[in-house]
Amino acid sequence: MDRDARARRGDLPTIFQSLAEDTGATAVADWIRSHLRRFPR
């Protein structure tokens, strides 16, 4: 995954997050949802 992310994103930051265990996945999902609310449907 790291190699694929670097190929796509170059030097931009990448975070690998487990979605099988909630070790922060809820916080990440909440952050994404808060940003998506800014865009009209």
PyMOL Python script that loads the backbone (N, CA, C, O; Angstrom):
from pymol import cmd

cmd.read_pdbstr("""\
ATOM      1  N   MET A   1       0.814  -1.190   0.000  1.00  0.00           N
ATOM      2  CA  MET A   1       0.000   0.000   0.000  1.00  0.00           C
ATOM      3  C   MET A   1       0.857   1.254   0.000  1.00  0.00           C
ATOM      4  O   MET A   1       0.542   2.230  -0.681  1.00  0.00           O
ATOM      5  N   ASP A   2       1.927   1.227   0.754  1.00  0.00           N
ATOM      6  CA  ASP A   2       2.789   2.403   0.835  1.00  0.00           C
ATOM      7  C   ASP A   2       3.353   2.748  -0.545  1.00  0.00           C
ATOM      8  O   ASP A   2       3.370   3.914  -0.940  1.00  0.00           O
ATOM      9  N   ARG A   3       3.801   1.752  -1.256  1.00  0.00           N
ATOM     10  CA  ARG A   3       4.386   1.985  -2.584  1.00  0.00           C
ATOM     11  C   ARG A   3       3.336   2.588  -3.535  1.00  0.00           C
ATOM     12  O   ARG A   3       3.631   3.522  -4.280  1.00  0.00           O
ATOM     13  N   ASP A   4       2.119   2.046  -3.502  1.00  0.00           N
ATOM     14  CA  ASP A   4       1.060   2.561  -4.358  1.00  0.00           C
ATOM     15  C   ASP A   4       0.695   4.001  -3.992  1.00  0.00           C
ATOM     16  O   ASP A   4       0.481   4.835  -4.872  1.00  0.00           O
ATOM     17  N   ALA A   5       0.624   4.287  -2.692  1.00  0.00           N
ATOM     18  CA  ALA A   5       0.293   5.639  -2.245  1.00  0.00           C
ATOM     19  C   ALA A   5       1.371   6.621  -2.682  1.00  0.00           C
ATOM     20  O   ALA A   5       1.060   7.719  -3.144  1.00  0.00           O
ATOM     21  N   ARG A   6       2.628   6.237  -2.540  1.00  0.00           N
ATOM     22  CA  ARG A   6       3.719   7.130  -2.952  1.00  0.00           C
ATOM     23  C   ARG A   6       3.710   7.357  -4.463  1.00  0.00           C
ATOM     24  O   ARG A   6       4.020   8.454  -4.927  1.00  0.00           O
ATOM     25  N   ALA A   7       3.359   6.332  -5.226  1.00  0.00           N
ATOM     26  CA  ALA A   7       3.292   6.475  -6.682  1.00  0.00           C
ATOM     27  C   ALA A   7       2.201   7.472  -7.074  1.00  0.00           C
ATOM     28  O   ALA A   7       2.364   8.227  -8.032  1.00  0.00           O
ATOM     29  N   ARG A   8       1.100   7.474  -6.341  1.00  0.00           N
ATOM     30  CA  ARG A   8      -0.016   8.374  -6.653  1.00  0.00           C
ATOM     31  C   ARG A   8       0.169   9.764  -6.053  1.00  0.00           C
ATOM     32  O   ARG A   8      -0.130  10.767  -6.701  1.00  0.00           O
ATOM     33  N   ARG A   9       0.665   9.826  -4.808  1.00  0.00           N
ATOM     34  CA  ARG A   9       0.692  11.080  -4.068  1.00  0.00           C
ATOM     35  C   ARG A   9       2.058  11.742  -4.013  1.00  0.00           C
ATOM     36  O   ARG A   9       2.175  12.891  -3.586  1.00  0.00           O
ATOM     37  N   GLY A  10       3.080  11.037  -4.434  1.00  0.00           N
ATOM     38  CA  GLY A  10       4.414  11.625  -4.377  1.00  0.00           C
ATOM     39  C   GLY A  10       4.832  11.875  -2.939  1.00  0.00           C
ATOM     40  O   GLY A  10       4.794  10.962  -2.113  1.00  0.00           O
ATOM     41  N   ASP A  11       5.231  13.102  -2.633  1.00  0.00           N
ATOM     42  CA  ASP A  11       5.694  13.445  -1.280  1.00  0.00           C
ATOM     43  C   ASP A  11       4.583  13.920  -0.355  1.00  0.00           C
ATOM     44  O   ASP A  11       4.847  14.286   0.790  1.00  0.00           O
ATOM     45  N   LEU A  12       3.343  13.919  -0.837  1.00  0.00           N
ATOM     46  CA  LEU A  12       2.236  14.345   0.015  1.00  0.00           C
ATOM     47  C   LEU A  12       2.034  13.339   1.140  1.00  0.00           C
ATOM     48  O   LEU A  12       2.333  12.157   0.974  1.00  0.00           O
ATOM     49  N   PRO A  13       1.534  13.791   2.274  1.00  0.00           N
ATOM     50  CA  PRO A  13       1.363  12.884   3.416  1.00  0.00           C
ATOM     51  C   PRO A  13       0.289  11.826   3.156  1.00  0.00           C
ATOM     52  O   PRO A  13      -0.695  12.073   2.458  1.00  0.00           O
ATOM     53  N   THR A  14       0.501  10.663   3.727  1.00  0.00           N
ATOM     54  CA  THR A  14      -0.437   9.550   3.631  1.00  0.00           C
ATOM     55  C   THR A  14      -0.587   8.934   5.012  1.00  0.00           C
ATOM     56  O   THR A  14       0.399   8.734   5.722  1.00  0.00           O
ATOM     57  N   ILE A  15      -1.807   8.637   5.384  1.00  0.00           N
ATOM     58  CA  ILE A  15      -2.077   7.987   6.667  1.00  0.00           C
ATOM     59  C   ILE A  15      -2.728   6.639   6.375  1.00  0.00           C
ATOM     60  O   ILE A  15      -3.689   6.559   5.609  1.00  0.00           O
ATOM     61  N   PHE A  16      -2.209   5.597   6.981  1.00  0.00           N
ATOM     62  CA  PHE A  16      -2.797   4.271   6.855  1.00  0.00           C
ATOM     63  C   PHE A  16      -3.624   4.017   8.104  1.00  0.00           C
ATOM     64  O   PHE A  16      -3.111   4.058   9.223  1.00  0.00           O
ATOM     65  N   GLN A  17      -4.901   3.757   7.902  1.00  0.00           N
ATOM     66  CA  GLN A  17      -5.844   3.618   9.010  1.00  0.00           C
ATOM     67  C   GLN A  17      -6.577   2.297   8.903  1.00  0.00           C
ATOM     68  O   GLN A  17      -7.123   1.964   7.851  1.00  0.00           O
ATOM     69  N   SER A  18      -6.589   1.549   9.990  1.00  0.00           N
ATOM     70  CA  SER A  18      -7.350   0.308  10.029  1.00  0.00           C
ATOM     71  C   SER A  18      -8.828   0.627  10.135  1.00  0.00           C
ATOM     72  O   SER A  18      -9.238   1.417  10.985  1.00  0.00           O
ATOM     73  N   LEU A  19      -9.627   0.017   9.279  1.00  0.00           N
ATOM     74  CA  LEU A  19     -11.063   0.163   9.374  1.00  0.00           C
ATOM     75  C   LEU A  19     -11.695  -1.067  10.016  1.00  0.00           C
ATOM     76  O   LEU A  19     -12.884  -1.072  10.334  1.00  0.00           O
ATOM     77  N   ALA A  20     -10.889  -2.108  10.203  1.00  0.00           N
ATOM     78  CA  ALA A  20     -11.375  -3.321  10.851  1.00  0.00           C
ATOM     79  C   ALA A  20     -11.447  -3.139  12.364  1.00  0.00           C
ATOM     80  O   ALA A  20     -12.323  -3.702  13.019  1.00  0.00           O
ATOM     81  N   GLU A  21     -10.532  -2.358  12.912  1.00  0.00           N
ATOM     82  CA  GLU A  21     -10.525  -2.045  14.342  1.00  0.00           C
ATOM     83  C   GLU A  21     -10.659  -0.541  14.489  1.00  0.00           C
ATOM     84  O   GLU A  21     -10.008   0.222  13.775  1.00  0.00           O
ATOM     85  N   ASP A  22     -11.498  -0.121  15.408  1.00  0.00           N
ATOM     86  CA  ASP A  22     -11.732   1.315  15.564  1.00  0.00           C
ATOM     87  C   ASP A  22     -10.641   1.939  16.433  1.00  0.00           C
ATOM     88  O   ASP A  22     -10.864   2.281  17.594  1.00  0.00           O
ATOM     89  N   THR A  23      -9.470   2.074  15.844  1.00  0.00           N
ATOM     90  CA  THR A  23      -8.356   2.722  16.546  1.00  0.00           C
ATOM     91  C   THR A  23      -8.196   4.140  16.016  1.00  0.00           C
ATOM     92  O   THR A  23      -7.085   4.607  15.764  1.00  0.00           O
ATOM     93  N   GLY A  24      -9.314   4.803  15.856  1.00  0.00           N
ATOM     94  CA  GLY A  24      -9.302   6.154  15.324  1.00  0.00           C
ATOM     95  C   GLY A  24     -10.128   6.301  14.072  1.00  0.00           C
ATOM     96  O   GLY A  24     -10.271   7.407  13.552  1.00  0.00           O
ATOM     97  N   ALA A  25     -10.681   5.195  13.571  1.00  0.00           N
ATOM     98  CA  ALA A  25     -11.452   5.250  12.329  1.00  0.00           C
ATOM     99  C   ALA A  25     -12.676   6.145  12.473  1.00  0.00           C
ATOM    100  O   ALA A  25     -13.042   6.841  11.526  1.00  0.00           O
ATOM    101  N   THR A  26     -13.313   6.141  13.633  1.00  0.00           N
ATOM    102  CA  THR A  26     -14.492   6.985  13.842  1.00  0.00           C
ATOM    103  C   THR A  26     -14.120   8.453  13.744  1.00  0.00           C
ATOM    104  O   THR A  26     -14.847   9.238  13.134  1.00  0.00           O
ATOM    105  N   ALA A  27     -13.008   8.830  14.332  1.00  0.00           N
ATOM    106  CA  ALA A  27     -12.561  10.226  14.268  1.00  0.00           C
ATOM    107  C   ALA A  27     -12.249  10.628  12.829  1.00  0.00           C
ATOM    108  O   ALA A  27     -12.581  11.738  12.412  1.00  0.00           O
ATOM    109  N   VAL A  28     -11.627   9.757  12.082  1.00  0.00           N
ATOM    110  CA  VAL A  28     -11.307  10.048  10.682  1.00  0.00           C
ATOM    111  C   VAL A  28     -12.604  10.176   9.874  1.00  0.00           C
ATOM    112  O   VAL A  28     -12.744  11.105   9.079  1.00  0.00           O
ATOM    113  N   ALA A  29     -13.535   9.268  10.068  1.00  0.00           N
ATOM    114  CA  ALA A  29     -14.814   9.316   9.346  1.00  0.00           C
ATOM    115  C   ALA A  29     -15.575  10.590   9.689  1.00  0.00           C
ATOM    116  O   ALA A  29     -16.157  11.219   8.805  1.00  0.00           O
ATOM    117  N   ASP A  30     -15.577  10.978  10.966  1.00  0.00           N
ATOM    118  CA  ASP A  30     -16.246  12.217  11.371  1.00  0.00           C
ATOM    119  C   ASP A  30     -15.615  13.424  10.698  1.00  0.00           C
ATOM    120  O   ASP A  30     -16.323  14.332  10.263  1.00  0.00           O
ATOM    121  N   TRP A  31     -14.301  13.444  10.609  1.00  0.00           N
ATOM    122  CA  TRP A  31     -13.586  14.555   9.961  1.00  0.00           C
ATOM    123  C   TRP A  31     -13.962  14.624   8.473  1.00  0.00           C
ATOM    124  O   TRP A  31     -14.220  15.704   7.942  1.00  0.00           O
ATOM    125  N   ILE A  32     -13.990  13.477   7.817  1.00  0.00           N
ATOM    126  CA  ILE A  32     -14.354  13.445   6.396  1.00  0.00           C
ATOM    127  C   ILE A  32     -15.788  13.930   6.209  1.00  0.00           C
ATOM    128  O   ILE A  32     -16.064  14.738   5.323  1.00  0.00           O
ATOM    129  N   ARG A  33     -16.698  13.434   7.044  1.00  0.00           N
ATOM    130  CA  ARG A  33     -18.101  13.850   6.926  1.00  0.00           C
ATOM    131  C   ARG A  33     -18.259  15.349   7.138  1.00  0.00           C
ATOM    132  O   ARG A  33     -19.045  15.990   6.440  1.00  0.00           O
ATOM    133  N   SER A  34     -17.520  15.923   8.098  1.00  0.00           N
ATOM    134  CA  SER A  34     -17.628  17.360   8.354  1.00  0.00           C
ATOM    135  C   SER A  34     -17.170  18.161   7.143  1.00  0.00           C
ATOM    136  O   SER A  34     -17.722  19.224   6.859  1.00  0.00           O
ATOM    137  N   HIS A  35     -16.179  17.669   6.437  1.00  0.00           N
ATOM    138  CA  HIS A  35     -15.699  18.362   5.246  1.00  0.00           C
ATOM    139  C   HIS A  35     -16.649  18.167   4.059  1.00  0.00           C
ATOM    140  O   HIS A  35     -16.811  19.073   3.241  1.00  0.00           O
ATOM    141  N   LEU A  36     -17.262  17.015   3.963  1.00  0.00           N
ATOM    142  CA  LEU A  36     -18.190  16.762   2.860  1.00  0.00           C
ATOM    143  C   LEU A  36     -19.454  17.595   2.987  1.00  0.00           C
ATOM    144  O   LEU A  36     -20.086  17.912   1.979  1.00  0.00           O
ATOM    145  N   ARG A  37     -19.830  17.953   4.199  1.00  0.00           N
ATOM    146  CA  ARG A  37     -21.032  18.776   4.413  1.00  0.00           C
ATOM    147  C   ARG A  37     -20.885  20.155   3.790  1.00  0.00           C
ATOM    148  O   ARG A  37     -21.883  20.837   3.557  1.00  0.00           O
ATOM    149  N   ARG A  38     -19.682  20.564   3.522  1.00  0.00           N
ATOM    150  CA  ARG A  38     -19.439  21.891   2.938  1.00  0.00           C
ATOM    151  C   ARG A  38     -19.858  21.971   1.468  1.00  0.00           C
ATOM    152  O   ARG A  38     -20.030  23.064   0.929  1.00  0.00           O
ATOM    153  N   PHE A  39     -20.018  20.830   0.831  1.00  0.00           N
ATOM    154  CA  PHE A  39     -20.339  20.798  -0.590  1.00  0.00           C
ATOM    155  C   PHE A  39     -21.826  20.527  -0.776  1.00  0.00           C
ATOM    156  O   PHE A  39     -22.367  19.578  -0.209  1.00  0.00           O
ATOM    157  N   PRO A  40     -22.483  21.364  -1.573  1.00  0.00           N
ATOM    158  CA  PRO A  40     -23.916  21.111  -1.825  1.00  0.00           C
ATOM    159  C   PRO A  40     -24.110  19.860  -2.670  1.00  0.00           C
ATOM    160  O   PRO A  40     -23.240  19.483  -3.454  1.00  0.00           O
ATOM    161  N   ARG A  41     -25.221  19.246  -2.506  1.00  0.00           N
ATOM    162  CA  ARG A  41     -25.531  18.036  -3.284  1.00  0.00           C
ATOM    163  C   ARG A  41     -26.137  18.356  -4.587  1.00  0.00           C
ATOM    164  O   ARG A  41     -26.456  17.452  -5.358  1.00  0.00           O
TER     165      ARG A  41
END
""", "prot")
cmd.dss("prot")
cmd.show_as("cartoon", "prot")
cmd.util.cbc("prot")
cmd.orient("prot")
